[in-house]
Amino acid sequence: MSRFTVLLDGTFVTQPRTGSGQYTLALWRELSSCQEIAVTLALPHSDAVALPFPDRISVWRSRVPGKFRKIWWEQRGLSVLAGRLRPQLVHVPYFAAPLRSRTPLVVTVHDVIPLVLPEYRASLAMRFYTALVCRTIRNATLVLTDSEWSRRDIVDVLGYPDERVRVIPLGVDARFQPTSDPDRVRALATRWRIRGPVILNLGGFDVRKNLPLLVRAFARALPDLPEGTILVIPGKAHSDNPRLYPPLERLVRPLGLERRVLFPGPVDEDEKVLWYQLATVYAYPSLYEGFGLSPLEAMACGTPVIAARCTSLPEVVGDAGLLVEPDEAAFARALVQLVNDPMLQRTLRVRGLDRARLFTWQRTAERTLAAYREAIDLAQPVARVMG
């Protein structure tokens, strides 16, 4: 196939801290340097955002009120823009797509969390939107997903044909690596008065991340951990929906952990890397992940990982970390074992670095490019019949 054209939905590029935002930006950077493909990034807003290759960006300025802009863009705006630009393929890099598309359509479904976890579809509006996007997925020529676990969910929960799902693991950004500037890491420790081992979690505060279990496991393990060991949970806490975002402060106080659990608040991407590099152990008891980018980032920084033996996490961590059952006692034992065993830390550090090298955005882009070609080929017989 000669050079072909793709319209990539850039809805999330102005939200680089979201999983969909990271994925879209990383994929865009890799594909835009490829000579086999001409990619146009479509933005459904005029928000200022610094992106490479500005000559290949098409900004669609919607006049629809903000409350309805996203759904209007997904169901109408993107299709209108595709009609004007006439790409050979449209790629929506998150779980949503137009109900009707005249152009071959690839959709990335990272997970089906709103369908399997009721806390994520509590409002009537969210239930309506979830039902809508479940219908739209049937229009996709191919569905891409990050893991075999998510592939099974897409087939079993959405009823999408297994033969039209392609598993393409995510990559890890090159900035996640062992420290080359220990002074910056020491400065972070000094800033927060950290003098002992650090157990870190950077995965978010929503209920599936299972942070109450981690706090209780830490409390149980504490008598057997070295003096000064602390649990650090950076990020923005939410208080508007305690069912979706369990308030950890209410748990920390009764356990007497006010001085042993640190909440540094939101961190930027550079500081995020420093926290990984500072940590003695990365602990991730999440109950549901479509992929699990956070423990992969930790391994790329040389940080030993403990993760729950749940959903996609064994696919990402493999034998490069400790995989344990997501219960309090098991996590407490794993924390004691790993924090107190420097030799095991070194072993997992080497394994983690080796495993992280298997996950690159270049490899993700190459496999995505192959899926694009396949989708265009699959759609050609349909197009001939319709013509």
C-alpha positions in Angstrom: 0.0 0.0 0.0 1.3 3.5 -0.9 1.3 6.4 1.5 -2.1 6.8 3.1 -4.0 9.4 5.1 -5.5 9.1 8.6 -7.6 11.5 10.7 -6.7 11.1 14.4 -9.2 12.4 16.9 -7.3 14.7 19.3 -10.0 15.3 21.9 -7.7 14.5 24.8 -4.5 16.1 23.7 -5.1 19.1 26.0 -5.4 16.7 29.0 -1.9 15.1 28.9 -2.3 13.7 32.4 -5.2 11.4 31.4 -4.4 8.0 30.0 -6.2 8.8 26.7 -4.2 12.1 26.5 -0.9 10.4 27.0 -1.8 7.7 24.5 -2.9 10.1 21.8 0.1 12.4 22.2 2.6 9.6 22.1 1.0 7.9 19.1 0.8 11.3 17.3 4.5 12.0 17.8 5.5 8.6 16.5 3.1 8.4 13.6 3.9 12.0 12.5 7.5 11.1 11.8 6.6 8.1 9.7 6.9 8.5 5.9 4.3 5.9 5.1 1.4 7.8 6.5 0.0 11.4 6.6 -1.8 12.0 9.9 -4.0 14.9 10.6 -4.8 15.6 14.3 -8.3 16.9 14.7 -9.0 19.1 17.7 -12.7 19.7 18.6 -11.7 23.0 20.4 -9.4 25.9 20.0 -7.5 25.5 23.3 -3.9 26.4 23.0 -1.7 23.4 23.1 2.0 23.0 22.2 2.3 20.1 19.6 5.0 19.1 17.1 4.2 19.2 13.4 1.7 22.1 13.5 1.2 22.0 9.7 -0.6 18.7 10.1 -3.1 19.8 12.8 -6.7 20.6 11.8 -8.6 22.6 14.5 -12.3 22.2 14.4 -13.8 25.1 16.4 -17.2 23.9 17.6 -19.9 26.5 18.4 -22.0 24.0 20.3 -22.3 24.8 24.1 -19.6 23.3 26.2 -22.0 20.9 28.0 -22.8 19.1 24.8 -19.7 19.8 22.8 -18.0 16.4 23.4 -21.0 14.3 22.4 -21.7 16.6 19.4 -18.1 16.2 18.2 -18.1 12.5 18.6 -21.5 12.0 16.8 -21.4 14.8 14.2 -18.4 17.0 14.1 -15.7 14.4 13.5 -17.8 12.9 10.6 -18.3 16.3 9.0 -14.5 17.0 9.2 -13.8 13.5 7.7 -16.2 14.4 4.9 -14.2 17.5 4.2 -10.7 16.1 4.5 -11.6 12.7 2.9 -8.9 10.6 4.8 -8.6 6.9 4.1 -9.2 6.1 7.7 -10.4 7.7 11.0 -8.9 6.7 14.3 -10.8 7.5 17.6 -8.2 6.8 20.3 -10.7 6.3 23.2 -14.0 4.5 23.9 -16.3 6.6 21.7 -17.1 6.8 18.0 -19.8 8.1 15.6 -22.8 5.9 15.1 -22.4 6.3 11.4 -19.2 6.6 9.5 -18.6 6.5 5.7 -14.8 6.2 6.3 -13.1 3.1 7.7 -13.0 3.5 11.4 -10.5 2.3 14.1 -11.4 2.7 17.7 -9.1 2.2 20.7 -10.9 0.8 23.8 -8.5 0.9 26.7 -10.9 -0.8 29.0 -14.6 -1.2 29.7 -14.6 0.1 33.3 -18.0 1.9 33.2 -19.6 -1.4 32.2 -18.1 -3.6 34.8 -17.7 -1.3 37.8 -21.0 0.4 38.8 -19.3 3.3 40.7 -18.2 4.7 37.3 -21.7 5.0 35.8 -23.6 6.4 38.8 -25.3 9.4 37.1 -28.1 9.1 34.6 -26.1 11.1 32.1 -23.2 8.7 32.5 -25.5 5.7 32.0 -26.9 7.3 28.8 -23.4 8.1 27.5 -22.2 4.6 28.2 -25.1 3.0 26.4 -24.5 5.2 23.4 -20.8 4.4 23.1 -21.5 0.7 23.4 -23.7 1.0 20.3 -21.1 3.1 18.4 -18.4 0.5 18.8 -20.2 -1.8 16.5 -19.4 0.6 13.7 -15.6 0.1 14.0 -13.8 -1.7 11.3 -11.2 -2.8 13.9 -10.9 -2.2 17.7 -7.5 -1.8 19.3 -6.9 -2.5 22.9 -3.9 -2.5 25.3 -4.0 -6.0 26.8 -5.4 -9.5 26.4 -7.5 -8.9 29.5 -9.2 -5.9 27.8 -9.6 -7.9 24.6 -11.6 -10.6 26.5 -13.8 -7.9 28.1 -14.5 -6.2 24.8 -15.6 -9.6 23.4 -17.5 -10.8 26.4 -19.0 -7.5 27.7 -19.5 -5.5 24.4 -20.1 -8.5 22.2 -17.6 -7.3 19.6 -16.2 -10.0 17.3 -13.0 -11.4 18.6 -11.5 -11.6 15.1 -11.7 -7.8 14.8 -9.8 -6.9 18.0 -6.1 -6.2 17.9 -4.0 -6.2 21.1 -1.3 -3.5 21.0 0.4 -2.8 24.3 1.3 0.7 25.3 4.7 2.2 25.5 6.6 4.0 28.3 8.0 7.5 27.7 11.8 7.8 27.5 11.9 10.3 30.4 11.1 7.4 32.8 14.6 6.1 33.6 16.9 5.6 36.5 18.2 8.9 37.8 21.1 10.6 36.2 20.9 13.5 38.6 20.9 12.2 42.2 21.1 15.7 43.6 17.5 16.4 42.3 16.2 13.3 44.0 18.0 14.2 47.2 16.5 17.7 47.0 13.0 16.2 46.8 13.7 14.0 49.8 15.0 17.1 51.7 12.0 19.2 50.7 9.6 16.7 52.3 11.9 15.7 55.2 12.1 12.1 54.1 14.9 10.1 55.9 13.8 6.5 55.5 12.5 4.1 52.8 9.6 5.3 50.6 6.6 3.2 49.6 5.0 5.0 46.6 1.7 4.9 44.8 1.0 7.3 41.9 -2.0 5.6 40.4 -4.9 7.9 41.3 -7.5 8.0 44.0 -10.6 6.4 42.5 -12.1 3.4 44.1 -10.7 0.7 41.8 -7.1 1.8 42.7 -7.8 0.1 46.1 -5.8 2.7 48.2 -7.7 2.0 51.5 -6.3 -1.5 51.3 -2.8 -0.2 50.7 -3.1 2.1 53.7 -4.3 -0.7 56.0 -1.6 -3.1 54.7 1.0 -0.4 55.4 -0.3 0.0 58.9 -0.1 -3.8 59.4 3.4 -4.0 58.0 4.8 -0.9 59.9 6.1 -2.7 63.0 8.3 -4.8 60.8 9.5 -2.0 58.5 12.7 0.1 59.1 12.5 3.2 61.2 11.3 6.2 59.1 9.5 4.2 56.4 6.7 6.3 54.9 3.9 5.7 52.4 3.7 8.5 49.8 0.6 9.0 47.7 0.9 12.1 45.4 -2.0 13.4 43.2 -5.1 15.4 43.4 -7.6 14.1 45.9 -11.3 14.4 45.1 -14.0 15.1 47.8 -17.1 15.6 45.7 -17.9 11.9 45.3 -16.8 9.7 48.2 -18.3 6.6 46.6 -15.9 7.0 43.6 -13.1 8.6 45.5 -12.8 7.1 49.1 -11.5 9.8 51.5 -8.2 8.4 52.7 -7.7 11.0 55.5 -10.6 9.4 57.4 -8.7 6.1 57.4 -5.2 7.5 58.1 -6.2 9.3 61.4 -7.8 6.3 63.2 -4.8 4.2 62.3 -2.4 6.7 63.8 -0.6 7.2 60.5 -0.7 11.0 60.2 3.1 11.2 60.3 3.7 8.1 58.2 1.5 8.7 55.2 2.4 11.7 53.0 0.0 13.3 50.6 2.1 15.8 48.5 -0.8 16.8 46.3 -0.6 17.2 42.5 2.8 16.8 40.9 4.0 17.7 37.4 5.5 15.2 35.0 9.1 16.0 35.9 8.4 15.6 39.6 6.5 12.4 38.9 9.8 10.9 37.6 11.7 12.1 40.7 9.2 10.4 43.0 9.6 7.1 41.1 13.4 7.5 41.4 13.2 8.2 45.1 10.9 5.3 46.0 12.2 2.2 47.6 9.1 0.2 46.5 6.2 1.0 44.2 3.0 -0.6 45.5 0.0 -1.0 43.2 -3.0 -2.9 44.6 -5.4 -1.8 41.8 -8.4 -4.1 41.3 -9.0 -3.3 37.6 -6.6 -2.0 34.9 -6.9 -2.1 31.1 -3.1 -2.0 31.0 -1.4 -0.5 34.1 1.0 2.2 32.8 2.0 3.3 36.3 3.9 0.2 37.4 5.5 0.1 34.0 6.8 3.6 34.5 8.1 2.6 38.0 10.0 -0.4 36.5 11.5 1.9 33.8 12.9 4.1 36.6 14.4 1.1 38.3 11.9 0.9 41.1 10.9 -2.6 42.4 7.2 -3.2 42.0 4.5 -4.9 44.1 1.2 -5.2 42.2 -2.1 -7.0 42.5 -2.5 -10.2 40.6 -5.6 -8.7 38.9 -6.8 -8.1 35.4 -4.1 -6.9 33.0 -1.3 -6.3 35.6 0.3 -9.7 35.3 0.7 -9.0 31.5 2.6 -5.8 32.2 4.6 -6.7 35.3 5.3 -10.4 34.4 8.1 -11.9 36.6 9.7 -8.5 37.0 7.8 -7.6 40.2 6.0 -9.3 43.1 2.4 -10.2 42.1 0.2 -10.8 45.1 -3.5 -11.3 45.9 -5.3 -8.0 46.5 -5.9 -8.5 50.2 -4.5 -6.7 53.2 -2.4 -9.5 54.7 -0.8 -10.4 51.4 0.2 -6.8 50.6 1.5 -6.3 54.1 3.7 -9.4 53.8 5.0 -8.3 50.4 5.9 -4.8 51.7 7.8 -6.3 54.7 9.6 -8.7 52.4 10.7 -6.3 49.7 11.5 -3.2 51.9 13.7 -5.4 54.1 15.5 -7.3 51.4 18.1 -5.3 49.4 19.1 -8.3 47.3 15.5 -8.9 46.2 15.3 -5.2 45.4 18.3 -5.4 43.2 17.0 -8.5 41.4 13.6 -6.8 40.7 15.3 -3.6 39.6 17.3 -5.4 36.9 14.3 -7.4 35.8 12.0 -4.4 35.8 14.4 -2.4 33.6 14.7 -5.3 31.2 10.9 -5.7 31.0 10.2 -2.0 30.6 12.5 -2.0 27.5 9.9 -4.3 25.8 7.3 -1.5 25.9 8.1 1.4 23.5 5.9 3.9 21.8 7.7 3.2 18.6 6.6 -0.5 18.8 3.1 0.7 19.6 3.0 3.0 16.6 4.4 0.3 14.3 1.7 -2.2 15.3 -1.0 0.6 15.1 0.2 1.4 11.5 -0.2 -2.3 10.6 -3.7 -2.2 12.0 -4.5 0.9 9.9 -3.5 -0.9 6.8 -5.5 -3.9 7.7 -8.6 -1.8 8.4 -8.4 -0.1 5.1 -8.0 -3.4 3.3 -11.0 -4.9 5.2 -13.2 -1.9 4.3 -12.4 -1.9 0.6 -14.7 -4.8 -0.4 -17.5 -3.1 1.6 -16.8 0.2 -0.2 -16.9 -1.5 -3.6 -20.3 -3.2 -2.8 -21.7 0.1 -1.6 -20.5 1.9 -4.7 
